[in-house]
Amino acid sequence: MADLPSWHPSREVLEFAELVLARALPHVPVPLDVPPDLAAAARSAGGLVLEDAEGTPVATLTGDPATGPVTTDRLRPDRPFTHGPLRARRRPPVPSEAAGPAGAGEVEAPGAPLDAVGEPGAAQPVLAVVVTGPLTVRTVEAVAAEAVRGGFRLLWLVVVGAGRRCVLPPEGLLRAVSGAAADADARGAAGEVVVAAVP
């Protein structure tokens, strides 16, 4: 890592690289746009270290950064990603091969996938609510009613990321969804709020 040149890509590239390393995506779907002089240095050195906004080396890309797609074959994690909105509340996606078979409306994952959902590894019916903007009271009431009716645990997935437009900043959206989750919990629909960065 010390012999390879370092580069701080855009937040969008870093978020996609994190999703590739978590095996949630097969490759980074946007161009890297490495400056030409840095790309030449990376070609000579055999790779490039990706740094986050704080200069922490988070991944190493092997080979020429301008050649071929950036896949898990060419991308190796160095350190956990530490920068980005709501980092302390984000979780990496569970790779699909680790999740095992799951029935419709169920999530099966190693360990306890959500707070207090029963035995580790046991399937738990989950109703996922993907949130990219503010929710109405009517929506929260309908989601809570559906969760109670179906016996589901709620997973409020707050989606933030580079290029996403929302009337609320990520922190405000998280507070709003946490309030909605508390309201649903008061209606008998317990759940958890999770943040995911998806450009």
C-alpha positions as CSV (number, residue, x, y, z in Angstrom):
1,M,0.0,0.0,0.0
2,A,2.9,2.4,0.8
3,D,4.3,2.0,-2.8
4,L,1.0,2.7,-4.5
5,P,-0.2,6.2,-5.3
6,S,-3.2,7.5,-3.4
7,W,-6.3,9.2,-4.7
8,H,-9.4,10.7,-3.1
9,P,-12.3,10.0,-5.5
10,S,-15.7,11.6,-5.4
11,R,-18.1,10.6,-2.6
12,E,-20.2,8.8,-5.3
13,V,-17.3,6.6,-6.3
14,L,-16.4,5.8,-2.7
15,E,-20.0,4.9,-1.9
16,F,-20.2,2.6,-4.9
17,A,-16.8,1.1,-4.0
18,E,-18.1,0.3,-0.5
19,L,-21.2,-1.4,-2.1
20,V,-18.9,-3.5,-4.4
21,L,-16.7,-4.5,-1.5
22,A,-19.9,-5.6,0.4
23,R,-20.9,-7.6,-2.7
24,A,-24.1,-5.6,-3.0
25,L,-23.0,-4.6,-6.5
26,P,-21.0,-6.5,-9.1
27,H,-18.9,-3.5,-10.1
28,V,-18.6,0.3,-9.7
29,P,-21.2,1.6,-12.2
30,V,-19.6,5.0,-12.8
31,P,-16.3,6.1,-14.4
32,L,-13.5,6.7,-11.9
33,D,-12.2,9.8,-13.7
34,V,-8.7,9.4,-12.3
35,P,-6.5,12.3,-13.3
36,P,-4.2,11.2,-16.2
37,D,-0.9,11.8,-14.4
38,L,-2.2,9.7,-11.4
39,A,-3.5,7.0,-13.7
40,A,-0.1,6.7,-15.3
41,A,1.5,6.4,-11.9
42,A,-1.0,3.8,-10.9
43,R,-0.3,1.8,-14.1
44,S,3.4,1.8,-13.3
45,A,2.9,0.9,-9.7
46,G,0.3,-1.8,-10.4
47,G,-2.6,-0.2,-8.5
48,L,-4.1,2.7,-6.7
49,V,-5.1,3.3,-3.1
50,L,-8.5,4.9,-2.6
51,E,-8.8,7.4,0.3
52,D,-11.8,8.8,2.0
53,A,-12.3,12.5,2.6
54,E,-10.2,12.4,5.7
55,G,-7.3,10.7,3.9
56,T,-7.9,7.3,5.4
57,P,-6.9,4.5,2.9
58,V,-10.1,2.5,2.6
59,A,-9.5,0.3,-0.5
60,T,-6.8,-0.7,-3.0
61,L,-7.6,-1.0,-6.7
62,T,-5.2,-3.4,-8.5
63,G,-4.1,-2.8,-12.1
64,D,-4.8,0.1,-14.4
65,P,-7.6,2.2,-13.1
66,A,-8.6,3.1,-16.7
67,T,-9.0,-0.5,-17.8
68,G,-12.0,-2.7,-17.3
69,P,-14.7,-2.5,-14.6
70,V,-13.9,-2.1,-10.9
71,T,-15.0,-5.4,-9.5
72,T,-14.3,-7.4,-6.3
73,D,-11.5,-9.2,-8.2
74,R,-9.7,-5.8,-8.5
75,L,-10.8,-4.1,-5.3
76,R,-9.5,-5.0,-1.9
77,P,-10.7,-3.5,1.4
78,D,-7.9,-1.8,3.5
79,R,-9.8,-0.2,6.4
80,P,-13.5,0.4,7.2
81,F,-15.0,3.3,5.4
82,T,-15.3,6.1,8.0
83,H,-16.6,9.1,6.2
84,G,-19.9,10.1,4.8
85,P,-23.3,11.2,6.2
86,L,-24.5,9.4,9.2
87,R,-21.5,6.9,9.1
88,A,-22.0,5.8,12.7
89,R,-25.6,4.7,11.8
90,R,-24.8,2.9,8.6
91,R,-24.3,-0.8,8.1
92,P,-22.7,-2.6,5.2
93,P,-25.1,-4.7,3.2
94,V,-25.1,-8.4,4.1
95,P,-23.6,-10.2,1.1
96,S,-26.3,-12.3,-0.6
97,E,-24.4,-15.6,-0.3
98,A,-24.1,-15.0,3.5
99,A,-27.9,-14.4,3.9
100,G,-28.9,-17.9,2.9
101,P,-32.3,-18.9,1.6
102,A,-35.2,-16.7,2.7
103,G,-38.9,-17.0,2.1
104,A,-41.0,-14.2,0.8
105,G,-41.2,-11.4,3.3
106,E,-38.4,-12.9,5.5
107,V,-34.8,-12.1,6.1
108,E,-32.4,-14.8,7.2
109,A,-28.9,-13.8,8.1
110,P,-26.2,-15.0,10.5
111,G,-26.3,-13.6,14.0
112,A,-29.1,-11.4,15.2
113,P,-30.1,-9.4,12.1
114,L,-32.3,-6.9,14.0
115,D,-32.6,-6.0,17.7
116,A,-34.2,-8.8,19.7
117,V,-35.7,-10.7,16.8
118,G,-35.3,-14.1,18.3
119,E,-32.7,-16.9,17.9
120,P,-29.6,-16.0,15.8
121,G,-30.0,-17.3,12.3
122,A,-33.8,-17.8,12.6
123,A,-36.0,-16.3,9.9
124,Q,-37.9,-13.3,11.1
125,P,-40.7,-11.7,9.0
126,V,-39.6,-8.2,8.2
127,L,-41.4,-5.4,6.4
128,A,-38.7,-3.1,4.9
129,V,-39.7,0.5,4.4
130,V,-37.2,2.3,2.0
131,V,-37.2,6.0,2.9
132,T,-35.7,8.7,0.6
133,G,-37.7,11.7,1.8
134,P,-40.1,12.8,4.5
135,L,-43.0,10.5,5.3
136,T,-46.6,11.6,5.8
137,V,-48.6,10.6,9.0
138,R,-50.9,8.6,6.8
139,T,-48.0,6.6,5.3
140,V,-46.6,5.8,8.8
141,E,-50.1,4.8,10.0
142,A,-50.6,2.5,7.0
143,V,-47.1,0.9,7.4
144,A,-47.7,0.3,11.1
145,A,-51.1,-1.2,10.4
146,E,-49.7,-3.6,7.8
147,A,-46.9,-4.6,10.1
148,V,-49.3,-5.4,12.9
149,R,-51.7,-7.2,10.6
150,G,-48.9,-9.4,9.1
151,G,-46.9,-9.9,12.3
152,F,-43.9,-8.1,10.7
153,R,-41.0,-6.4,12.3
154,L,-40.3,-3.0,10.6
155,L,-37.0,-2.2,9.0
156,W,-36.9,1.5,8.3
157,L,-34.1,1.9,5.6
158,V,-33.0,5.5,5.4
159,V,-31.3,5.9,2.0
160,V,-28.7,8.7,1.7
161,G,-25.9,9.1,-0.7
162,A,-24.1,11.3,-3.2
163,G,-26.4,13.0,-5.6
164,R,-29.6,12.2,-3.8
165,R,-32.0,15.2,-3.5
166,C,-34.1,15.5,-0.5
167,V,-35.8,18.5,1.2
168,L,-34.0,17.4,4.4
169,P,-30.3,16.9,5.0
170,P,-29.3,13.3,5.9
171,E,-29.3,14.1,9.7
172,G,-32.8,15.6,9.5
173,L,-34.1,12.7,7.5
174,L,-32.8,10.3,10.1
175,R,-34.4,12.3,12.9
176,A,-37.7,12.3,11.0
177,V,-37.7,8.6,10.3
178,S,-36.7,7.8,13.9
179,G,-39.7,9.8,15.0
180,A,-41.9,7.8,12.5
181,A,-40.4,4.5,13.8
182,A,-41.3,5.6,17.4
183,D,-44.8,6.4,16.3
184,A,-45.2,3.0,14.6
185,D,-43.7,1.3,17.7
186,A,-46.4,3.1,19.8
187,R,-49.0,1.5,17.5
188,G,-47.6,-2.0,18.2
189,A,-45.2,-2.2,15.1
190,A,-41.7,-2.5,16.5
191,G,-38.7,-2.0,14.3
192,E,-35.3,-0.6,13.7
193,V,-33.9,2.4,11.7
194,V,-30.9,1.6,9.5
195,V,-29.0,4.0,7.2
196,A,-27.7,3.0,3.8
197,A,-25.5,5.1,1.5
198,V,-26.6,4.5,-2.1
199,P,-25.6,7.1,-4.7
